[in-house]
Amino acid sequence: MLVQGARVLVAGGSSGVGLGTAKACARQGCKHVVLVARGSERLDKARAQVAALGVRCDVLATDLTQAGAIEALEEFTDKIMGGVDLLVCNVANGEFRDFNATSDDDLQAAWTCTALVAYRLAKTFVPPMRERGRGHVAIVNSPVRATPYFAVGYKVSRTALFGVAEALRSNLEGSGVGLTYAEPPRISDSGYFDTNAGVLDQLPPMFRSPRFAFLWQTSDEAGRMVARAIANNRYWATTFLVGLLVLLAPFLPMPLLRFMLGDPVRKIATPASAGGSS
Ligand SMILES: NC(=O)c1ccc[n+]([C@@H]2O[C@H](COP(=O)([O-])OP(=O)(O)OC[C@H]3O[C@@H](n4cnc5c(N)ncnc54)[C@H](OP(=O)(O)O)[C@@H]3O)[C@@H](O)[C@H]2O)c1
């Protein structure tokens, strides 16, 4: 899609890939950006960064998992910029816990915050795009969804998010509304590790150890990657090596994957010390 002149809504836009994408869209000359997240402090800092690029930016502090929040967001975007041409879904959280330390509520919360929110955002903002016969949706996910990994809430939520993207891809065919699905590598300056305590220590070595930093991206680099895919109407947005891992993972034997991803399961606290079992 032509990002120049577009009205952009970034759900989960106060940090990480969401903010990076908002800034990349501003650099491509979009008309107006709305950023949504829960925390006002980070939102205000993010607004200043986008505005510094010469694009009008407004923010809404709300928890998108709460009833009525997406309806209120629709009202806000209608009022403040008259609609949405590009929807970016980057809303996510969730700690990394093994089966023994994951309660039903943990799993439900991770799923709600990612897949259910993306599904509801698409249901709300795609129909007007479809009516106009133009627009674009971008969904940001994690490549960890495609690899064997201990964190069951994280895996289930990201696999479900992939399902939302794939279903939407088929649903949007021929509508004039484009779709981009992004799986970035580790984001070196993401807000995720501040919001979700302890997650950084439980990442596989290739996402945690500075030895592998040559594989990582900054939020700005990931945002540019996503914005390039949007501008080129491309579905898949990832790096070459992450894409290769994702494609090959189902065919690779576990010992090789353990060698590549490490074995974070050994580092996990026991259910009693984690205090989150059900
Ligand atoms: N970080 C990495 O290294 C990395 C690598 C590859 C893929 N990914 C995946 O990419 C996605 C985005 O990651 P990121 O690094 O951009 O994370 P991030 O910096 O934490 O961004 C997530 C955004 O969502 C917002 N958010 C969280 N819960 C919300 C809620 N209930 N309602 C409204 N907003 C909410 C956060 O702000 P508030 O907390 O203030 O609400 C923040 O703006 C995730 O699925 C992640 O797993 C991350």
PDBQT file of the ligand as one rigid body, heavy atoms in Angstrom, charges set to zero:
ROOT
HETATM    1  N1  LIG A 301      11.172  -8.490  21.791  1.00  0.00    +0.000 N 
HETATM    2  C1  LIG A 301      11.701  -9.394  20.974  1.00  0.00    +0.000 C 
HETATM    3  O1  LIG A 301      12.892  -9.703  21.021  1.00  0.00    +0.000 OA
HETATM    4  C2  LIG A 301      10.796 -10.026  19.968  1.00  0.00    +0.000 A 
HETATM    5  C3  LIG A 301      11.359 -10.748  18.922  1.00  0.00    +0.000 A 
HETATM    6  C4  LIG A 301      10.543 -11.341  17.975  1.00  0.00    +0.000 A 
HETATM    7  C5  LIG A 301       9.176 -11.268  18.098  1.00  0.00    +0.000 A 
HETATM    8  N2  LIG A 301       8.640 -10.595  19.148  1.00  0.00    +0.000 N 
HETATM    9  C6  LIG A 301       7.181 -10.578  19.265  1.00  0.00    +0.000 C 
HETATM   10  O2  LIG A 301       6.715  -9.377  18.662  1.00  0.00    +0.000 OA
HETATM   11  C7  LIG A 301       5.570  -8.907  19.374  1.00  0.00    +0.000 C 
HETATM   12  C8  LIG A 301       5.839  -7.515  19.883  1.00  0.00    +0.000 C 
HETATM   13  O3  LIG A 301       7.020  -7.511  20.651  1.00  0.00    +0.000 OA
HETATM   14  P1  LIG A 301       7.746  -6.157  21.074  1.00  0.00    +0.000 P 
HETATM   15  O4  LIG A 301       9.177  -6.507  21.263  1.00  0.00    +0.000 OA
HETATM   16  O5  LIG A 301       7.370  -5.059  20.171  1.00  0.00    +0.000 OA
HETATM   17  O6  LIG A 301       7.067  -5.954  22.521  1.00  0.00    +0.000 OA
HETATM   18  P2  LIG A 301       6.812  -4.605  23.357  1.00  0.00    +0.000 P 
HETATM   19  O7  LIG A 301       7.918  -3.632  23.149  1.00  0.00    +0.000 OA
HETATM   20  O8  LIG A 301       6.508  -5.055  24.744  1.00  0.00    +0.000 OA
HETATM   21  O9  LIG A 301       5.470  -4.026  22.666  1.00  0.00    +0.000 OA
HETATM   22  C9  LIG A 301       4.188  -4.488  23.013  1.00  0.00    +0.000 C 
HETATM   23  C10 LIG A 301       3.237  -3.322  23.028  1.00  0.00    +0.000 C 
HETATM   24  O10 LIG A 301       1.930  -3.781  23.383  1.00  0.00    +0.000 OA
HETATM   25  C11 LIG A 301       1.429  -2.964  24.459  1.00  0.00    +0.000 C 
HETATM   26  N3  LIG A 301       0.472  -3.781  25.218  1.00  0.00    +0.000 N 
HETATM   27  C12 LIG A 301       0.727  -4.903  25.943  1.00  0.00    +0.000 A 
HETATM   28  N4  LIG A 301      -0.395  -5.355  26.493  1.00  0.00    +0.000 NA
HETATM   29  C13 LIG A 301      -1.394  -4.505  26.111  1.00  0.00    +0.000 A 
HETATM   30  C14 LIG A 301      -2.797  -4.447  26.357  1.00  0.00    +0.000 A 
HETATM   31  N5  LIG A 301      -3.407  -5.362  27.121  1.00  0.00    +0.000 N 
HETATM   32  N6  LIG A 301      -3.519  -3.434  25.810  1.00  0.00    +0.000 NA
HETATM   33  C15 LIG A 301      -2.911  -2.494  25.037  1.00  0.00    +0.000 A 
HETATM   34  N7  LIG A 301      -1.598  -2.508  24.758  1.00  0.00    +0.000 NA
HETATM   35  C16 LIG A 301      -0.854  -3.500  25.296  1.00  0.00    +0.000 A 
HETATM   36  C17 LIG A 301       2.679  -2.557  25.230  1.00  0.00    +0.000 C 
HETATM   37  O11 LIG A 301       2.529  -1.406  26.048  1.00  0.00    +0.000 OA
HETATM   38  P3  LIG A 301       1.951  -1.511  27.560  1.00  0.00    +0.000 P 
HETATM   39  O12 LIG A 301       2.701  -2.625  28.220  1.00  0.00    +0.000 OA
HETATM   40  O13 LIG A 301       2.197  -0.164  28.151  1.00  0.00    +0.000 OA
HETATM   41  O14 LIG A 301       0.496  -1.806  27.402  1.00  0.00    +0.000 OA
HETATM   42  C18 LIG A 301       3.621  -2.245  24.060  1.00  0.00    +0.000 C 
HETATM   43  O15 LIG A 301       3.311  -0.985  23.507  1.00  0.00    +0.000 OA
HETATM   44  C19 LIG A 301       5.317  -9.932  20.500  1.00  0.00    +0.000 C 
HETATM   45  O16 LIG A 301       4.389 -10.893  20.094  1.00  0.00    +0.000 OA
HETATM   46  C20 LIG A 301       6.669 -10.563  20.698  1.00  0.00    +0.000 C 
HETATM   47  O17 LIG A 301       6.552 -11.847  21.235  1.00  0.00    +0.000 OA
HETATM   48  C21 LIG A 301       9.407  -9.940  20.062  1.00  0.00    +0.000 A 
ENDROOT
TORSDOF 0
